[in-house]
Amino acid sequence: MPSQMTKNIPLAERMRPTQITDFVGQEALLGEGRILNKLFQQKKIPSLLLWGPPGSGKTTLARILAQNIAADFTFFSAVLSGVKEVREIVTRAKERKETANIQTILFVDEIHRFNKAQQDAFLPHVEGGLFTLIGATTENPSFQVIAPLLSRCRVLVLKPLSTAELKIILQHALTDQEKGLGKDNLQIEEMALEHICNLADGDARVGLNILEVAADLAEQTAEPPGSSFVITIHAAEEASQKRHLKYDNGGEEHYNQISALHKSLRDSDPDGALYWLARMLAAGEDPLYIARRLIRFASEDIGIADPQAISIAINCRDAYHIMGSPEGELALVQAAVYLATAPKSNAIYKAYNDVMRDIKKTGSLPVPLHIRNAPTRLMRDLDYGKGYRYAHDATDGLVDQEHLPEVLSGRKYYHPTNRGYESLVKDRLTKWRQILHARKEKKPL
């Protein structure tokens, strides 16, 4: 039963630490001898980029850093503000520095949402030391932050909170008499605590939000009257409703997970492929995007080793297109398992890359005259098609003639493997070349 005085302020905000001693997690940054630990001791803060998942402590750390050096903390949202607001902050920072010699820490939340022009506006003031920039981002800063700004900031990577760390935070919220739920006489079942920590998925804010709702639901289960209230597993489940998986369409986690799916397929691991496929679907990825990636995989990593693979992938795309979700998702699963268990070959992929490399290197080489089309008399007079040998008129349907431009004569691009159906293709090509070689040397095979 939350107290009325603090009920309008979310529990997650009330429980935000204000001292470094109260901060839980990020031992790799705050442990003895680690970078943030040393910065606190030295009371000297450089410009920083805090890169980590939601609820890992980026904003809280920035506030505590500013407090530690008695700096003015200015919060700036990359979503709600623009260059105009940057100019206003610069003016105020100059006034504070000139009149009171107070340093400004500018905290930019979601800095990855700034475009290049907006990030450029910070650059001269970061370089000149007018303010210390602390940017928070859930996206890889090497992709989202301009290089000049990135080079002037230290990038610190924050990790998702562990289950043990989340338990400490939630238990503290339950017992804190001043800011938490301590006055509400609450207890929590171990199973309920585990459930909330699991659903929080490393995010303290999510965990505290679920706990706050679960505390309200606990009122209904208290008996006899006057005893302590218990947050049961049922209350925790009701409070959470549905798990929110970390995912960002078009962001790093999107590419991380599609990479994990692709590599699981390539390594012939159907279990890994199933997991990452399901993770992406559960997080809201477009199933047709996954279907397109499966089609690409069928060509890139299977190719001729199993010629049916690409048909299976295309059919799964068509099946999903017809049925939609959730029924059509099973077609994606079927295709993924088929591709994971199919023989693998990247011979087609490598051959195409080698061809493209030669084309970029050699440019527009002319088509050999003997394989040019000659529909007009002029073309025939120019020797178009002269000397061309029609394969169906030859013994075994094989002819020995060059089809590449002269400077690439004899070049071999396709090197079949010994896996799957491609091994038969390799044997066939080897046999054909032996026949043509023997015929050329006029020796019986």
C-alpha atoms as one frame of an Amber mdcrd trajectory, in Angstrom:
protein
   0.000   0.000   0.000   2.085   2.992  -1.179   1.942   6.090   1.024  -0.094
   9.019  -0.256   2.804  11.491   0.014   4.867   9.747  -2.625   2.194   7.927
  -4.591   2.299  10.347  -7.533   6.050   9.853  -8.044   6.893   6.471  -9.630
   8.744   4.093  -7.366  11.606   3.812  -9.892  12.184   7.578  -9.666  11.868
   7.688  -5.882  14.446   4.929  -5.522  17.000   6.530  -7.840  20.322   6.576
  -5.888  21.848   9.949  -5.070  25.109   8.637  -3.597  27.603   6.324  -5.252
  27.512   4.081  -2.174  23.831   3.353  -2.886  24.414   2.475  -6.539  24.009
  -1.214  -7.374  25.722  -2.880 -10.347  28.344  -1.927 -12.954  31.245  -3.320
 -10.921  33.391  -3.324 -14.064  33.217   0.488 -13.969  32.824   1.208 -10.258
  34.914  -1.538  -8.642  38.202  -0.842  -6.891  40.721   0.545  -9.368  38.136
   0.834 -12.155  37.678   3.970 -14.248  34.598   5.495 -12.607  35.913   4.688
  -9.160  39.093   6.624  -9.962  37.152   9.521 -11.494  35.084   9.846  -8.332
  38.215   9.900  -6.209  39.949  12.448  -8.437  36.801  14.588  -8.767  37.693
  15.118 -12.397  35.159  14.147 -15.047  35.999  14.015 -18.784  33.334  13.957
 -21.478  31.737  10.536 -21.489  29.395   8.395 -23.556  27.492   5.919 -21.420
  26.401   3.061 -23.663  24.118   0.489 -22.161  20.631  -1.022 -22.150  17.635
   0.712 -20.563  17.543   0.689 -16.784  21.257   0.007 -16.325  21.983   3.288
 -14.501  23.183   5.738 -17.163  21.190   8.766 -15.981  21.769   8.003 -12.314
  25.526   7.737 -12.774  25.594  11.037 -14.649  23.720  12.809 -11.841  26.009
  11.362  -9.165  29.091  12.342 -11.192  27.871  15.939 -11.424  27.111  16.031
  -7.705  30.554  14.648  -6.889  32.333  17.619  -8.494  29.716  20.204  -7.436
  28.870  20.912 -11.073  25.616  22.231 -12.450  23.726  19.294 -13.961  21.757
  20.194 -17.078  19.454  17.528 -18.476  18.886  17.601 -22.215  16.630  15.265
 -24.193  17.685  14.508 -27.750  14.060  13.591 -28.463  12.437  16.817 -27.236
  15.164  19.428 -27.824  17.157  20.842 -30.730  19.914  23.247 -31.725  17.987
  26.232 -30.317  18.054  24.701 -26.841  21.758  23.917 -27.241  22.465  27.636
 -27.805  20.478  28.554 -24.679  22.448  26.012 -22.617  25.725  27.381 -23.991
  24.743  30.908 -22.939  23.836  29.801 -19.401  27.019  27.710 -19.111  29.137
  30.750 -20.046  27.362  32.884 -17.445  27.871  30.289 -14.670  31.525  29.876
 -15.563  32.226  33.625 -15.726  30.234  34.744 -12.667  30.584  31.826 -10.245
  33.248  29.572 -11.815  30.750  26.693 -11.746  31.320  23.857 -14.185  28.390
  22.576 -16.256  27.763  18.934 -16.966  25.433  18.606 -19.917  23.686  15.261
 -19.851  22.202  14.363 -23.231  19.723  11.523 -22.996  19.385   9.354 -26.123
  22.197  11.199 -27.886  21.961   8.685 -30.743  18.729  10.421 -31.816  20.611
  13.623 -32.676  21.403  14.172 -36.344  24.837  15.271 -37.542  24.029  18.994
 -37.471  22.751  18.784 -33.899  25.825  16.855 -32.754  28.065  19.360 -34.549
  26.571  22.094 -32.367  28.126  20.487 -29.265  31.558  19.992 -30.739  33.256
  23.419 -30.278  31.982  23.709 -26.702  33.203  20.234 -25.764  36.580  21.032
 -27.346  36.783  24.383 -25.577  35.875  22.919 -22.199  32.804  25.117 -21.712
  30.926  22.102 -20.473  31.509  18.423 -19.907  29.302  16.297 -22.108  27.847
  13.059 -20.800  25.780  11.313 -23.431  23.551   8.322 -22.779  22.699   5.877
 -25.533  21.253   2.429 -25.985  22.755   2.262 -29.479  26.324   1.530 -30.509
  27.928   5.013 -30.472  30.345   4.070 -33.248  27.312   3.926 -35.558  25.267
   6.794 -34.135  27.710   9.466 -32.909  29.791  11.554 -35.337  33.491  10.689
 -35.362  34.812  14.095 -34.141  32.531  14.010 -31.099  33.186  10.325 -30.464
  36.962  10.916 -30.463  36.589  13.520 -27.700  34.607  11.294 -25.362  35.420
   8.207 -23.323  32.969   5.420 -24.117  31.897   3.450 -21.044  29.879   0.278
 -21.588  27.192  -0.530 -19.017  25.893  -4.070 -18.709  22.350  -5.262 -17.929
  21.887  -5.797 -14.205  22.203  -9.366 -12.981  19.402 -11.172 -11.177  21.326
 -10.853  -7.905  21.687  -7.086  -8.405  18.016  -6.693  -9.268  17.055  -8.584
  -6.101  19.113  -6.160  -4.009  17.379  -3.182  -5.639  13.878  -4.640  -5.233
  14.426  -5.750  -1.643  15.737  -2.288  -0.797  12.611  -0.737  -2.335  10.438
  -3.005  -0.185  12.180  -2.030   3.054  13.061   1.639   2.486  10.858   3.625
   4.895  11.510   7.033   3.346  11.413   6.600  -0.424  10.264   3.036  -0.946
   7.465   0.750   0.217   8.834   0.136   3.717   5.862   1.727   5.485   3.429
  -0.570   3.706   4.451  -3.670   5.692   5.073  -5.740   2.547   6.640  -9.142
   2.101   7.333 -10.954  -1.144   7.405 -14.630  -2.005  10.760 -15.819  -3.323
   9.089 -17.159  -6.450   7.457 -13.774  -7.058  10.788 -11.991  -6.598  12.447
 -14.372  -9.063   9.611 -13.822 -11.529   9.913 -10.027 -11.407  13.703 -10.170
 -11.777  13.343 -12.495 -14.746  10.812 -10.225 -16.432  12.912  -7.130 -15.733
  15.543  -8.603 -18.057  18.391  -6.579 -16.519  16.367  -3.330 -16.362  15.987
  -1.890 -12.831  13.274   0.521 -13.926  11.127  -2.281 -15.335  11.615  -4.341
 -12.187  10.621  -1.470  -9.900   7.600  -0.636 -12.056   6.356  -4.229 -11.841
   7.014  -4.299  -8.109   5.017  -1.109  -7.603   1.969  -2.528  -9.383   2.355
  -5.874  -7.620   2.389  -4.025  -4.270  -1.023  -2.556  -5.087  -2.337  -6.016
  -5.935  -0.944  -7.404  -2.679  -3.555  -5.427  -0.738  -6.234  -7.792  -1.931
  -4.464 -10.889  -0.606  -3.767  -9.732   2.962  -5.416 -11.785   5.715  -6.145
 -11.571   8.510  -6.628  -7.777   8.616  -3.663  -5.928  10.093  -1.071  -8.523
   9.131   1.712  -7.894   6.628   0.785  -7.927   2.969   2.331 -10.554   0.712
   3.250 -10.135  -2.948   2.496 -13.567  -4.337   3.539 -15.088  -7.635  -0.001
 -14.485  -8.851   0.291 -10.769  -8.032   3.652 -10.590  -9.804   2.224 -12.275
 -12.887  -0.795  -9.992 -12.919   1.421  -6.939 -12.515   3.743  -7.859 -15.365
   1.223  -9.241 -17.869   3.734  -9.589 -20.672   7.486  -9.618 -20.943   9.095
  -6.843 -22.913  12.098  -8.190 -24.809  15.053  -5.963 -25.672  14.904  -5.209
 -29.352  15.305  -2.204 -31.601  14.192  -2.555 -35.194  16.972  -1.057 -37.293
  19.286  -0.725 -34.278  22.211  -2.761 -33.026  20.155  -5.446 -31.271  18.290
  -6.034 -34.523  21.564  -6.715 -36.324  22.979  -8.716 -33.410  20.048 -11.108
 -33.446  19.826 -11.557 -37.208  23.582 -12.229 -37.119  23.013 -14.838 -34.407
  20.298 -16.485 -36.532  22.473 -16.481 -39.646  25.484 -17.939 -37.831  23.369
 -20.619 -36.152  22.074 -21.675 -39.566  25.571 -21.610 -41.056  26.916 -23.754
 -38.210  24.117 -26.310 -38.769  22.617 -25.706 -35.327  18.811 -26.003 -35.597
  18.350 -25.271 -31.883  20.241 -21.973 -32.002  18.424 -21.032 -35.214  15.039
 -21.774 -33.623  15.862 -19.719 -30.533  16.981 -16.588 -32.372  14.148 -16.839
 -34.883  11.646 -17.072 -32.024  13.357 -14.240 -30.113  13.038 -11.920 -33.076
   9.403 -12.818 -33.671   8.563 -12.420 -29.978  10.179  -8.966 -29.983   8.060
  -7.819 -32.929  10.407  -8.227 -35.896   8.719  -8.232 -39.307   8.380 -11.935
 -40.245   8.800 -11.092 -43.929  12.185  -9.534 -43.154  13.223 -12.844 -41.575
  11.862 -14.704 -44.603  13.995 -12.551 -46.915  17.069 -13.299 -44.810  16.341
 -17.034 -45.047  16.142 -16.768 -48.838  19.470 -14.969 -48.909  20.980 -17.614
 -46.635  19.798 -20.402 -48.943  21.898 -18.937 -51.758  24.847 -17.660 -49.755
  25.522 -20.601 -47.454  23.862 -23.609 -49.119  23.706 -22.934 -52.832  24.086
 -26.033 -55.004  24.814 -28.265 -52.012  21.015 -28.482 -51.706  19.251 -26.864
 -54.679  15.890 -27.330 -52.925  16.884 -24.972 -50.111  16.027 -21.786 -51.957
  12.651 -23.211 -53.007  11.908 -24.095 -49.402  12.858 -20.565 -48.298  10.724
 -18.923 -50.987   7.795 -21.218 -50.187   8.025 -20.288 -46.516   7.870 -16.613
 -47.482   4.809 -17.276 -49.634   3.162 -19.372 -46.906   3.571 -16.595 -44.367
   2.328 -14.030 -46.876  -0.850 -16.082 -47.339  -1.524 -16.933 -43.679   0.068
 -14.132 -41.680   0.706 -14.357 -37.940   0.606 -16.460 -35.919  -0.165 -19.416
 -38.218   2.356 -18.468 -40.883   5.218 -18.220 -38.401   5.463 -22.011 -38.321
   6.456 -21.948 -41.992   9.435 -19.778 -41.033  10.354 -22.255 -38.333  10.120
 -25.151 -40.796  12.348 -23.350 -43.277  14.892 -22.439 -40.613  15.212 -26.047
 -39.440  15.514 -27.255 -43.045  18.247 -24.716 -43.818  20.125 -25.453 -40.596
  20.183 -29.188 -41.360  20.980 -28.872 -45.071  24.533 -29.459 -46.378  26.454
 -26.185 -46.612  28.474 -24.572 -49.382  29.469 -20.982 -50.065  30.952 -21.838
 -53.464  28.269 -19.822 -55.298  28.793 -16.840 -52.981  32.573 -16.937 -53.422
  32.297 -17.371 -57.193  30.047 -14.301 -57.469  32.396 -12.202 -55.338  35.379
 -13.273 -57.445  33.537 -12.376 -60.644  32.566  -8.955 -59.296  36.143  -8.333
 -58.213  37.414  -9.058 -61.737  34.720  -6.875 -63.297  35.679  -3.935 -61.079
  39.324  -4.523 -61.933  39.028  -5.056 -65.700  36.020  -2.887 -66.609  33.889
  -3.378 -69.723  35.728  -6.133 -71.558  34.315  -6.941 -75.020  32.273 -10.079
 -75.634  34.325 -12.565 -77.711  33.210 -12.416 -81.345  32.392 -16.103 -81.676
  29.677 -16.000 -78.972  28.064 -12.744 -80.091  24.602 -12.777 -81.595  24.540
 -12.058 -85.364  20.963 -11.266 -86.463  22.022  -8.910 -89.318  24.260  -9.249
 -92.353  26.472  -6.391 -91.163  27.130  -8.234 -87.921  27.974 -11.408 -89.766
  30.321  -9.437 -92.044  32.032  -8.189 -88.878  32.592 -11.836 -87.816  29.933
 -11.808 -85.124  29.251 -15.472 -84.278  32.062 -16.724 -86.515  33.463 -20.030
 -85.328  30.745 -20.628 -82.751  30.184 -24.321 -82.086  26.655 -25.467 -81.253
  26.909 -27.762 -78.225  23.941 -29.973 -79.189  25.696 -30.949 -82.425  28.780
 -32.167 -80.561  29.454 -35.573 -79.034  28.058 -35.720 -75.460  26.794 -32.154
 -75.921  30.241 -30.809 -75.034  32.342 -28.263 -76.922  35.735 -26.820 -76.108
  35.424 -23.085 -76.651  36.191 -20.012 -74.565  33.322 -17.978 -73.154  35.234
 -15.408 -71.146  36.857 -12.221 -72.476  40.359 -12.808 -73.769  42.192 -11.304
 -70.779  40.284 -13.645 -68.457  40.695 -16.723 -70.613  40.966 -19.900 -68.558
  39.789 -18.222 -65.342  37.816 -20.521 -63.025  35.324 -18.908 -60.645  33.141
 -21.759 -59.506  34.882 -24.310 -57.316  32.279 -26.827 -56.120  32.649 -28.512
 -52.747  32.321 -32.198 -51.881  29.166 -31.571 -49.818  25.627 -32.580 -50.649
  24.378 -32.421 -54.218  27.331 -30.186 -55.107  29.624 -33.212 -54.880  27.740
 -34.673 -57.873  28.151 -31.376 -59.720  31.861 -31.445 -58.966  32.183 -34.995
 -60.298  30.234 -34.036 -63.413  32.398 -30.982 -64.142  35.553 -33.012 -63.556
  34.360 -35.686 -65.979  33.418 -33.127 -68.639  36.790 -31.453 -68.415  38.513
 -34.807 -68.739  36.461 -35.590 -71.846  37.259 -32.245 -73.437  40.933 -32.539
 -72.526  41.142 -36.050 -73.994  39.330 -34.941 -77.123  41.704 -32.008 -77.468
  44.697 -34.304 -77.084  42.976 -36.854 -79.350  43.312 -39.547 -76.732  40.559
 -41.997 -75.853  39.261 -41.551 -72.289
